[in-house]
């Protein structure tokens, strides 16, 4: 065979150099991060609360707990709780997200759950515009009297099952209550004299939807007594 007829396919200069792999992003590194026993226990609590609320059957709970305790990375924890509230989130995804509620675009925060436990939000805290609350054999207190409220309307959805939920709103707040007690009670304290310590301004409007099943939901007005007396 003539020299100019020798196949030239394997010439080194024609080969395409291998491209180096793209560096991992910060979010990808976070999903691959090894998790601790404490983080596994926190997710286990989320799973148990979900089972107590009826979101998971006990067979599903046992299966997910088995998977949980065998998990090694943060991404596995996210996957286990992807369809549940209050689980670990994908990095870069905000915990508070806008959504439509009652025809209004609102900021929705993580669900507050209390299963055989007590949870309180008091003092100078920043609540989301839309808050969902679930209490099962537990107690939850939401005190909006000192909270930072940058919006005029607040939406609260409450489910109380054999539990006690207290929602304290500013003295001059306007409350629209949609109650559904089933062998339970939902009560609202009526407006009283204006609190002299209240900063004048447009009153906030609270849309509260409450379901009490053998439980109790109380909407109270103004700061708690110990606060008014300067004891706390």
VEXBA-405654 format. One line per field, with one value per residue: x, y, z of N, C-alpha, C in turn; residue in three letters. Coordinates in pm, 1 decimal, decimal comma. Layout:
neast (X ...)
nnorth (Y ...)
nup (Z ...)
caeast (X ...)
canorth (Y ...)
caup (Z ...)
ceast (X ...)
cnorth (Y ...)
cup (Z ...)
code (ALA ...)
// end
This chain:
neast (85,7 50,6 229,4 81,0 -170,1 -208,7 -416,6 -529,4 -666,6 -593,1 -422,5 -239,1 -278,0 -537,3 -706,3 -957,3 -912,8 -986,3 -1245,5 -1222,8 -1411,7 -1698,6 -1681,8 -1832,3 -2127,8 -2207,6 -2454,0 -2476,0 -2261,8 -2353,0 -2571,4 -2438,0 -2315,1 -2204,8 -2414,4 -2503,1 -2568,9 -2743,9 -2880,3 -3015,8 -3190,5 -3347,6 -3486,2 -3619,7 -3801,1 -3963,4 -4080,6 -4222,9 -4406,6 -4550,8 -4670,8 -4833,9 -5014,0 -5151,7 -5045,6 -4865,7 -4879,5 -4838,2 -4688,0 -4553,7 -4411,3 -4232,8 -4086,8 -3965,2 -3818,4 -3632,3 -3493,2 -3398,9 -3216,9 -3019,4 -2917,8 -2670,4 -2605,0 -2693,0 -2864,2 -3008,3 -3167,0 -3330,7 -3473,4 -3619,9 -3810,0 -3941,7 -4211,9 -4334,3 -4421,4 -4192,6 -3954,6 -3600,9 -3472,8 -3407,5 -3096,0 -3078,6 -3345,5 -3595,7 -3731,4 -3964,0 -4226,6 -4400,1 -4755,7 -5090,2 -5359,9 -5682,0 -5738,5 -5538,2 -5197,2 -4964,2 -4706,1 -4591,0 -4500,3 -4298,3 -4479,1 -4613,5 -4586,5 -4705,7 -4672,1 -4768,4 -4627,4 -4497,5 -4516,6 -4407,7 -4445,2 -4337,7 -4286,0 -4058,5 -4087,0 -4069,8 -4330,3 -4463,1 -4681,0 -4884,8 -4975,1 -4966,1 -5092,8 -5064,6 -5178,0 -5149,4 -5247,1 -5099,8 -4962,3 -4987,4 -4875,5 -4927,7 -4819,5 -4894,6 -4873,1 -4636,5 -4501,8 -4324,7 -4497,5 -4518,1 -4722,2 -5067,8 -5269,5 -5316,8 -5298,9 -5415,5 -5420,4 -5558,7 -5540,2 -5662,3 -5629,3 -5735,1 -5594,6 -5450,1 -5468,3 -5351,5 -5401,2 -5280,8 -5367,0 -5309,2 -5461,1 -5634,3 -5688,5 -5852,2 -6057,1 -6138,3 -6310,3 -6329,0 -6475,1 -6471,1 -6571,2 -6550,6 -6682,1 -6531,0 -6396,3 -6401,1 -6307,6 -6344,6 -6208,0 -6365,7 -6324,1 -6176,2 -6116,7 -5892,5 -5544,7 -5319,9 -5050,2 -5024,0 -4906,6 -5035,6 -5210,6 -5297,8 -5524,9 -5439,2 -5556,1 -5678,9 -5722,6 -5859,0 -5878,5 -6020,4 -6012,8 -6132,3 -6098,6 -6213,5 -6061,4 -5922,6 -5938,4 -5829,0 -5874,3 -5720,3 -5691,8 -5465,0 -5164,4 -5030,8 -5120,9 -4903,8 -4720,2 -4850,3 -4847,7 -4586,8 -4427,0 -4291,6)
nnorth (-119,2 218,5 495,8 729,3 623,1 513,7 462,7 742,4 773,8 737,9 935,0 1123,8 1400,9 1437,7 1349,1 1414,2 1600,6 1492,4 1641,1 1817,0 1730,4 1923,6 2160,1 2103,4 2264,9 2492,7 2418,5 2153,0 2038,3 2078,1 1902,4 1663,4 1651,6 1493,2 1371,0 1419,7 1227,7 1375,2 1532,1 1331,5 1248,6 1476,5 1477,0 1238,7 1311,8 1481,4 1294,6 1135,6 1321,7 1369,6 1121,6 1118,2 1314,7 1191,0 1195,4 1005,3 649,8 403,6 193,2 311,4 499,1 334,9 225,1 453,5 548,2 342,7 372,9 628,5 608,2 469,1 645,5 866,7 1113,7 1464,6 1509,6 1270,7 1291,8 1505,3 1386,5 1187,7 1330,7 1482,6 1510,4 1611,4 1853,7 2081,9 1939,7 1893,3 2123,9 2174,7 2317,3 2664,8 2696,3 2897,0 2902,8 3039,1 3106,6 3256,9 3230,8 3168,1 3260,0 3265,9 3426,1 3612,3 3699,2 3565,4 3537,5 3232,0 3046,6 2787,7 2501,8 2491,2 2248,2 2054,3 1777,9 1601,4 1785,5 2119,3 2436,2 2767,0 3097,6 3397,0 3741,1 3965,2 3864,6 3752,7 3680,2 3472,3 3574,8 3399,0 3139,4 2802,5 2582,4 2297,4 2103,0 1828,7 1660,0 1845,1 2175,1 2501,4 2831,0 3138,6 3456,0 3761,5 4019,2 4160,8 4112,8 4155,4 4296,2 4344,2 4351,1 4414,3 4227,3 3912,3 3560,9 3273,1 2931,1 2680,8 2369,3 2176,7 1899,7 1728,3 1914,9 2233,8 2552,2 2878,7 3201,9 3516,3 3839,7 4185,4 4447,3 4618,3 4476,7 4351,5 4078,5 3806,3 3528,0 3191,5 2921,6 2574,1 2373,0 2044,9 1855,8 2014,1 2341,9 2678,7 2993,2 3351,2 3641,2 3943,7 4285,3 4518,9 4801,5 5040,0 4972,3 5165,6 5154,3 5083,1 5146,6 5404,3 5345,8 5188,2 4926,9 4579,8 4308,0 3992,9 3681,2 3402,1 3059,6 2796,7 2462,6 2251,6 1953,5 1777,5 1950,0 2277,7 2613,3 2935,5 3277,1 3559,8 3901,5 4178,1 4233,4 3970,5 3918,2 3922,7 4068,7 4314,1 4395,0 4437,2 4227,1 4051,4)
nup (0,0 -83,9 62,1 99,1 126,1 370,1 650,5 831,8 1070,7 1338,2 1415,2 1651,6 1664,5 1582,3 1779,3 2030,8 2315,3 2648,6 2836,1 3143,9 3437,2 3527,3 3791,2 4113,0 4225,0 4496,1 4609,1 4524,9 4659,5 4918,2 4925,2 4919,4 5157,5 5457,1 5717,0 6065,0 6368,2 6525,9 6336,3 6200,4 6402,6 6431,6 6189,4 6223,3 6420,3 6269,9 6097,1 6279,9 6380,3 6145,7 6109,5 6336,1 6263,9 6066,2 5813,0 5734,8 5724,0 5985,2 5894,6 5681,5 5827,7 5979,1 5768,4 5655,2 5871,6 5897,9 5656,5 5701,9 5923,1 5800,3 5624,9 5481,8 5369,8 5334,2 5121,7 5108,1 5334,8 5261,3 5051,5 5186,7 5328,1 5140,6 5067,5 5290,2 5545,8 5709,3 5684,0 5600,1 5357,4 5005,5 4928,2 4855,4 4800,0 4916,8 5250,9 5297,4 5083,1 4806,4 4753,6 4636,1 4835,7 4947,0 4728,3 4735,5 4694,2 4903,2 5155,5 5254,0 5534,7 5697,6 5817,4 6145,7 6381,5 6654,3 6833,3 7093,4 7244,7 7316,3 7163,7 7106,8 6978,9 7042,4 7153,2 6981,0 6699,5 6353,5 6176,4 5908,6 5638,8 5588,0 5791,0 5883,1 6126,9 6324,9 6584,0 6789,3 7060,1 7203,0 7276,5 7138,2 7102,3 6956,2 6949,9 6843,7 6929,2 6976,4 6750,7 6436,4 6184,7 5868,9 5685,4 5601,9 5620,1 5771,4 5754,7 5906,2 5956,8 6149,2 6310,8 6563,0 6754,6 7017,9 7162,6 7264,9 7144,4 7129,8 7011,7 7004,4 6935,9 6828,4 7025,4 6881,2 6653,8 6359,1 6333,1 6137,4 6170,4 6091,8 6195,4 6292,0 6498,4 6627,5 6851,5 7009,1 7088,6 6966,7 7036,7 7058,3 7187,4 7247,6 7129,7 7352,0 7569,7 7424,4 7410,7 7589,0 7537,0 7279,7 6955,8 6755,4 6449,5 6133,0 6186,2 6195,9 5995,0 6066,3 5928,9 6033,0 6031,7 6188,4 6304,2 6542,7 6694,5 6943,0 7081,1 7162,6 7060,0 7104,9 7058,5 7157,0 7279,2 7277,5 7480,7 7691,7 8039,6 8223,6 8077,7 8053,3 8316,2 8353,0 8431,8 8275,2)
caeast (0,0 128,2 242,5 -27,3 -296,4 -214,3 -525,3 -480,3 -767,3 -537,4 -317,2 -257,5 -322,8 -680,4 -784,9 -1017,1 -872,5 -1096,4 -1277,3 -1229,1 -1548,8 -1737,0 -1676,6 -1962,1 -2175,8 -2222,5 -2573,9 -2446,8 -2176,0 -2436,5 -2653,9 -2350,6 -2255,1 -2236,1 -2499,9 -2473,4 -2677,2 -2840,5 -2964,7 -3106,9 -3294,1 -3438,7 -3573,5 -3704,9 -3910,7 -4053,7 -4154,9 -4317,9 -4514,2 -4632,0 -4752,7 -4934,6 -5113,7 -5217,6 -4982,9 -4799,7 -4925,1 -4730,1 -4599,4 -4465,9 -4320,5 -4126,5 -4002,6 -3883,9 -3720,3 -3525,2 -3413,6 -3335,7 -3101,2 -2914,4 -2874,9 -2536,7 -2587,8 -2803,4 -2958,2 -3096,8 -3265,6 -3426,2 -3558,2 -3708,6 -3917,4 -3976,3 -4357,0 -4382,4 -4381,1 -4090,7 -3834,4 -3489,3 -3503,3 -3299,8 -3025,8 -3115,0 -3490,5 -3632,4 -3831,4 -4086,1 -4250,8 -4528,3 -4857,2 -5222,0 -5445,1 -5801,2 -5731,0 -5431,5 -5062,6 -4910,9 -4583,4 -4623,9 -4385,6 -4304,5 -4589,2 -4579,5 -4647,5 -4678,7 -4726,1 -4734,6 -4521,8 -4541,2 -4444,6 -4447,5 -4385,8 -4370,2 -4185,2 -4035,0 -4055,6 -4115,6 -4413,8 -4501,6 -4816,2 -4976,6 -4918,5 -5045,8 -5062,0 -5125,1 -5148,2 -5207,8 -5207,9 -4994,4 -5001,9 -4920,2 -4908,0 -4880,4 -4843,8 -4864,6 -4882,0 -4506,4 -4438,0 -4305,7 -4601,5 -4505,7 -4838,1 -5193,8 -5354,8 -5248,0 -5384,0 -5374,0 -5502,0 -5529,9 -5607,4 -5635,4 -5684,7 -5702,2 -5483,8 -5485,9 -5399,0 -5383,0 -5354,8 -5298,1 -5355,9 -5312,5 -5590,4 -5721,3 -5690,9 -5979,7 -6048,0 -6240,0 -6294,0 -6405,2 -6451,8 -6532,9 -6547,0 -6608,9 -6664,6 -6427,6 -6442,9 -6324,2 -6361,1 -6278,1 -6226,3 -6408,3 -6240,5 -6197,0 -6058,9 -5764,7 -5424,4 -5246,2 -4913,0 -5028,6 -4871,2 -5147,0 -5187,4 -5404,5 -5531,1 -5412,9 -5670,0 -5641,9 -5817,1 -5825,4 -5964,0 -5988,0 -6082,8 -6100,9 -6154,6 -6186,5 -5955,6 -5965,2 -5867,6 -5866,0 -5818,1 -5719,6 -5651,1 -5374,5 -5053,8 -5067,2 -5130,6 -4771,5 -4657,2 -4915,8 -4808,3 -4441,7 -4363,6 -4219,7)
canorth (0,0 341,7 565,6 826,4 554,3 460,2 529,9 848,9 794,3 730,6 1032,7 1188,7 1538,4 1442,5 1304,0 1522,7 1584,3 1475,3 1761,8 1792,8 1740,6 2055,7 2164,9 2096,6 2390,4 2491,5 2342,2 2010,7 1998,3 2071,0 1781,2 1548,4 1662,2 1387,7 1420,5 1370,7 1156,7 1474,9 1568,5 1219,1 1250,4 1586,9 1431,3 1135,3 1382,8 1527,0 1177,8 1093,6 1420,6 1346,4 1003,1 1157,6 1396,9 1111,0 1211,4 878,1 533,2 356,6 111,1 405,9 556,7 238,3 212,6 574,1 553,7 249,1 439,2 745,6 573,3 417,9 753,8 921,3 1249,5 1558,3 1488,8 1159,2 1342,9 1585,0 1294,9 1114,6 1419,8 1575,2 1529,8 1644,6 1986,4 2096,8 1860,5 1970,1 2174,3 2179,3 2446,1 2762,2 2712,4 2968,4 2838,5 3114,7 3117,3 3318,1 3146,8 3227,2 3218,9 3349,6 3522,2 3709,8 3642,1 3581,7 3465,7 3118,8 2994,9 2645,3 2461,8 2470,3 2125,8 2015,7 1645,2 1568,7 1880,2 2258,3 2528,3 2905,6 3206,1 3517,2 3845,0 4041,0 3767,2 3789,9 3571,3 3480,2 3628,9 3285,0 3040,0 2682,9 2531,0 2168,5 2059,4 1699,3 1628,0 1939,7 2315,6 2598,2 2971,1 3239,1 3588,2 3861,1 4153,8 4227,7 4063,4 4247,0 4266,8 4440,9 4341,5 4455,2 4110,9 3791,7 3444,1 3165,4 2809,5 2607,0 2242,9 2134,7 1767,3 1699,5 2008,3 2370,3 2650,9 3016,6 3302,5 3647,5 3942,5 4320,1 4486,6 4682,2 4395,1 4306,6 3932,5 3732,4 3391,3 3083,3 2814,1 2444,3 2286,1 1910,8 1814,0 2102,2 2480,4 2787,1 3113,8 3476,9 3749,2 4064,9 4403,8 4593,4 4936,2 5047,3 4961,7 5292,6 5130,5 5045,9 5254,2 5431,3 5307,0 5108,9 4794,9 4463,3 4218,1 3852,5 3582,5 3280,6 2944,0 2701,9 2335,6 2194,8 1820,2 1745,7 2042,2 2413,3 2722,7 3061,6 3399,3 3661,5 4033,6 4255,3 4158,3 3886,8 3990,9 3945,9 4174,7 4441,0 4432,2 4457,2 4114,5 3970,5)
caup (0,0 -93,2 189,6 116,5 145,1 505,7 726,4 919,0 1175,8 1472,7 1437,3 1782,2 1655,7 1554,0 1894,5 2109,5 2455,1 2743,3 2910,5 3287,9 3488,6 3578,8 3937,8 4179,8 4280,4 4640,7 4644,2 4506,2 4770,3 5038,5 4920,2 4942,3 5291,2 5553,4 5824,6 6198,8 6437,0 6570,4 6222,2 6175,8 6505,2 6400,9 6081,4 6281,8 6486,6 6163,6 6050,1 6384,4 6381,1 6026,3 6136,8 6432,7 6194,9 5964,1 5681,1 5706,8 5799,8 6071,7 5812,3 5609,9 5927,4 6007,3 5648,9 5638,2 5979,9 5863,4 5553,2 5763,5 6005,6 5711,9 5535,1 5507,2 5318,9 5351,6 5011,6 5142,5 5430,4 5183,6 4975,3 5277,7 5375,9 5032,1 5060,7 5424,0 5593,3 5814,1 5661,0 5542,5 5224,1 4907,2 4938,5 4753,9 4794,1 5038,8 5336,3 5281,5 4940,2 4776,2 4695,7 4639,6 4946,5 4951,7 4619,6 4760,4 4694,8 5038,2 5188,0 5339,4 5607,8 5733,4 5905,3 6286,3 6431,4 6792,9 6860,3 7231,5 7282,1 7326,0 7076,4 7126,9 6902,0 7117,6 7147,8 6858,5 6594,6 6219,7 6125,8 5767,4 5621,7 5598,0 5882,0 5910,7 6259,6 6356,3 6720,2 6824,6 7197,8 7239,7 7294,4 7052,7 7129,2 6860,3 7006,5 6741,7 6986,2 6964,5 6628,6 6324,1 6086,0 5759,5 5596,1 5664,8 5639,8 5815,8 5737,5 5996,6 5951,6 6271,6 6337,2 6700,5 6784,0 7157,2 7190,1 7304,5 7060,5 7165,8 6917,7 7066,1 6832,8 6885,6 7082,8 6781,8 6531,9 6302,7 6322,3 6062,3 6220,2 6028,2 6291,4 6267,4 6614,0 6626,9 6990,6 7064,4 7096,9 6907,4 7100,1 7025,1 7283,0 7178,0 7149,7 7474,6 7562,7 7352,5 7493,5 7578,0 7490,4 7138,9 6863,1 6663,6 6311,3 6073,0 6249,7 6112,6 5976,7 6079,8 5877,3 6107,6 6002,8 6293,9 6320,4 6673,8 6712,9 7083,4 7122,5 7191,5 6993,8 7167,8 7002,7 7261,4 7232,9 7360,8 7542,0 7806,1 8164,2 8282,7 8000,4 8088,2 8452,0 8356,6 8499,3 8177,2)
ceast (88,6 123,7 126,7 -162,2 -308,3 -324,8 -466,9 -570,8 -706,0 -426,6 -343,2 -314,4 -472,2 -765,1 -833,6 -978,6 -994,9 -1118,0 -1280,6 -1372,1 -1575,3 -1731,5 -1816,9 -1999,5 -2187,0 -2343,0 -2549,6 -2357,0 -2256,8 -2520,1 -2570,4 -2287,6 -2299,0 -2315,5 -2463,5 -2592,0 -2784,6 -2933,8 -3061,2 -3220,9 -3394,0 -3535,6 -3666,8 -3824,3 -4012,5 -4140,0 -4259,7 -4435,2 -4607,8 -4722,5 -4864,3 -5045,7 -5189,0 -5159,0 -4912,0 -4868,7 -4809,2 -4636,1 -4501,9 -4365,8 -4204,7 -4031,1 -3910,6 -3781,5 -3603,2 -3433,1 -3335,7 -3208,6 -2988,3 -2859,0 -2740,8 -2524,4 -2713,4 -2908,6 -3054,7 -3203,5 -3372,8 -3523,6 -3659,6 -3829,2 -3968,0 -4125,9 -4417,9 -4342,7 -4271,1 -3967,7 -3722,0 -3519,0 -3380,9 -3229,6 -3063,9 -3263,3 -3535,6 -3739,5 -3965,1 -4108,5 -4386,3 -4626,3 -4990,8 -5300,7 -5560,0 -5795,6 -5622,6 -5297,1 -4998,1 -4781,6 -4618,0 -4498,5 -4398,6 -4419,9 -4536,6 -4656,9 -4610,8 -4749,4 -4676,8 -4620,4 -4580,8 -4452,9 -4498,6 -4373,5 -4429,0 -4260,1 -4176,3 -3992,7 -4115,4 -4198,4 -4435,1 -4643,7 -4921,1 -4910,1 -5016,6 -4997,5 -5136,3 -5082,0 -5224,1 -5156,5 -5095,0 -5050,6 -4919,7 -4969,1 -4845,9 -4918,4 -4797,1 -4856,6 -4750,4 -4434,3 -4420,9 -4403,8 -4596,4 -4624,1 -4965,0 -5284,9 -5269,8 -5347,0 -5329,5 -5472,5 -5460,7 -5610,1 -5563,5 -5706,9 -5640,7 -5588,2 -5539,6 -5401,6 -5446,1 -5320,9 -5384,5 -5268,4 -5353,3 -5453,4 -5686,7 -5733,3 -5834,4 -5967,3 -6167,1 -6218,4 -6387,5 -6380,0 -6528,6 -6503,6 -6620,8 -6582,1 -6550,7 -6482,2 -6345,5 -6384,6 -6277,3 -6309,7 -6259,3 -6317,8 -6277,0 -6143,0 -5922,8 -5648,7 -5345,0 -5104,7 -4907,7 -4996,1 -4987,0 -5110,4 -5304,9 -5408,8 -5505,6 -5538,3 -5621,1 -5756,0 -5778,4 -5928,2 -5927,1 -6076,5 -6038,0 -6174,6 -6117,0 -6073,0 -6011,5 -5875,6 -5919,2 -5797,1 -5832,1 -5664,4 -5558,5 -5266,3 -5102,3 -5055,2 -4993,7 -4696,8 -4716,6 -4874,5 -4658,3 -4367,7 -4284,3 -4175,3)
cnorth (123,3 416,1 661,7 761,2 494,5 533,8 627,5 870,4 806,1 831,6 1105,3 1328,7 1548,9 1402,6 1424,8 1503,3 1576,2 1603,4 1731,1 1806,3 1879,1 2055,1 2164,1 2234,1 2378,2 2410,3 2192,6 1958,5 1984,9 1944,3 1656,3 1547,9 1547,8 1446,0 1353,1 1293,7 1254,6 1514,7 1456,0 1218,6 1362,9 1547,0 1321,4 1198,3 1433,2 1411,5 1134,6 1190,9 1399,3 1224,8 1037,2 1240,8 1318,0 1126,0 1083,3 767,5 485,1 261,9 198,9 468,8 462,2 225,7 333,6 588,1 459,4 309,5 555,6 707,8 509,3 526,7 810,5 1067,7 1333,0 1540,1 1374,7 1202,8 1424,7 1494,4 1225,0 1199,0 1513,3 1604,9 1567,0 1787,3 1976,5 2008,0 1948,0 2007,6 2170,6 2314,1 2538,2 2783,8 2780,0 2894,5 2909,3 3140,2 3180,8 3216,4 3218,5 3170,9 3317,7 3459,9 3625,1 3637,2 3671,5 3503,5 3356,4 3063,6 2846,2 2618,7 2444,0 2349,5 2104,4 1883,5 1601,0 1657,8 2020,4 2345,6 2668,3 2996,7 3335,3 3621,2 3911,7 3946,8 3813,3 3674,5 3582,9 3534,8 3518,9 3176,8 2925,2 2621,6 2400,3 2125,9 1930,4 1662,3 1719,3 2079,3 2403,9 2737,5 3058,4 3375,8 3693,0 4003,0 4230,4 4189,4 4174,8 4207,9 4369,5 4439,1 4373,6 4337,4 3989,4 3675,7 3330,3 3049,4 2719,4 2477,9 2195,6 2003,2 1728,3 1789,2 2145,9 2467,6 2789,9 3109,3 3438,7 3754,7 4080,0 4359,8 4540,7 4601,4 4365,1 4156,5 3879,7 3584,1 3296,5 2958,4 2687,9 2351,7 2153,3 1850,2 1892,0 2243,2 2575,1 2916,2 3234,7 3580,3 3877,1 4182,3 4472,9 4733,4 4934,5 5041,9 5091,9 5275,7 5094,9 5166,1 5278,8 5392,7 5227,6 4971,4 4684,0 4375,3 4073,3 3764,6 3448,8 3172,0 2833,4 2579,3 2273,0 2062,5 1773,5 1832,6 2181,3 2512,8 2852,5 3176,5 3508,2 3791,4 4100,4 4169,8 4078,1 3966,2 4020,6 4055,8 4309,9 4489,3 4455,3 4347,0 4027,3 4060,1)
cup (0,0 38,4 211,7 132,7 285,0 582,7 826,9 1041,1 1314,6 1496,6 1568,6 1771,0 1629,5 1674,5 1974,3 2254,8 2545,7 2822,9 3060,2 3337,4 3545,3 3731,1 3996,2 4233,3 4431,8 4684,9 4631,4 4618,1 4899,1 5040,7 4946,3 5081,7 5381,1 5670,1 5956,5 6256,2 6482,9 6457,2 6188,0 6276,8 6480,6 6290,3 6132,3 6352,5 6384,3 6114,2 6152,4 6393,2 6262,5 6045,7 6235,2 6370,8 6088,3 5825,7 5637,7 5785,4 5886,3 5997,7 5735,2 5706,2 5956,0 5890,0 5632,9 5750,1 5952,4 5757,6 5611,4 5837,9 5925,0 5620,2 5578,4 5466,8 5340,8 5242,2 5039,0 5242,4 5358,2 5110,3 5065,0 5317,0 5267,0 5025,8 5194,9 5461,2 5697,8 5797,1 5608,8 5398,6 5134,5 4920,1 4823,8 4738,1 4922,1 5116,6 5326,2 5134,3 4915,9 4719,4 4707,1 4756,8 4955,9 4845,9 4633,7 4756,3 4829,4 5052,0 5289,4 5404,4 5635,9 5829,1 6047,3 6336,6 6577,8 6818,4 6997,6 7281,4 7286,1 7238,3 7098,0 7029,7 6971,4 7099,3 7012,1 6745,8 6462,0 6162,6 5975,3 5757,1 5631,1 5681,6 5901,4 6041,5 6280,0 6495,6 6748,7 6963,1 7246,0 7254,2 7200,8 7089,7 7021,9 6916,2 6905,5 6798,5 6977,3 6836,1 6526,2 6213,9 5973,4 5663,3 5674,0 5694,9 5675,5 5806,6 5824,1 5983,1 6067,0 6274,2 6475,3 6726,2 6924,8 7204,0 7223,7 7222,9 7100,6 7061,8 6978,2 6961,0 6899,8 6927,9 6977,4 6653,3 6489,2 6276,3 6243,7 6095,0 6147,8 6110,9 6255,2 6386,2 6600,8 6764,2 7056,1 7072,1 7029,1 6961,5 7063,6 7131,3 7206,9 7212,6 7280,2 7460,0 7494,1 7450,3 7479,3 7527,1 7342,2 7050,6 6767,4 6521,2 6260,7 6137,8 6149,3 6107,4 5978,5 6027,7 5940,3 6076,8 6100,9 6293,9 6451,3 6689,2 6853,3 7138,6 7141,7 7119,0 7054,3 7096,0 7108,9 7206,3 7332,4 7423,1 7661,5 7935,2 8224,8 8209,4 8037,1 8225,2 8463,4 8427,1 8404,5 8063,0)
code (UNK UNK UNK UNK UNK UNK UNK UNK UNK UNK UNK UNK UNK UNK UNK UNK UNK UNK UNK UNK UNK UNK UNK UNK UNK UNK UNK UNK UNK UNK UNK UNK UNK UNK UNK UNK UNK UNK UNK UNK UNK UNK UNK UNK UNK UNK UNK UNK UNK UNK UNK UNK UNK UNK UNK UNK UNK UNK UNK UNK UNK UNK UNK UNK UNK UNK UNK UNK UNK UNK UNK UNK UNK UNK UNK UNK UNK UNK UNK UNK UNK UNK UNK UNK UNK UNK UNK UNK UNK UNK UNK UNK UNK UNK UNK UNK UNK UNK UNK UNK UNK UNK UNK UNK UNK UNK UNK UNK UNK UNK UNK UNK UNK UNK UNK UNK UNK UNK UNK UNK UNK UNK UNK UNK UNK UNK UNK UNK UNK UNK UNK UNK UNK UNK UNK UNK UNK UNK UNK UNK UNK UNK UNK UNK UNK UNK UNK UNK UNK UNK UNK UNK UNK UNK UNK UNK UNK UNK UNK UNK UNK UNK UNK UNK UNK UNK UNK UNK UNK UNK UNK UNK UNK UNK UNK UNK UNK UNK UNK UNK UNK UNK UNK UNK UNK UNK UNK UNK UNK UNK UNK UNK UNK UNK UNK UNK UNK UNK UNK UNK UNK UNK UNK UNK UNK UNK UNK UNK UNK UNK UNK UNK UNK UNK UNK UNK UNK UNK UNK UNK UNK UNK UNK UNK UNK UNK UNK UNK UNK UNK UNK UNK)
// end
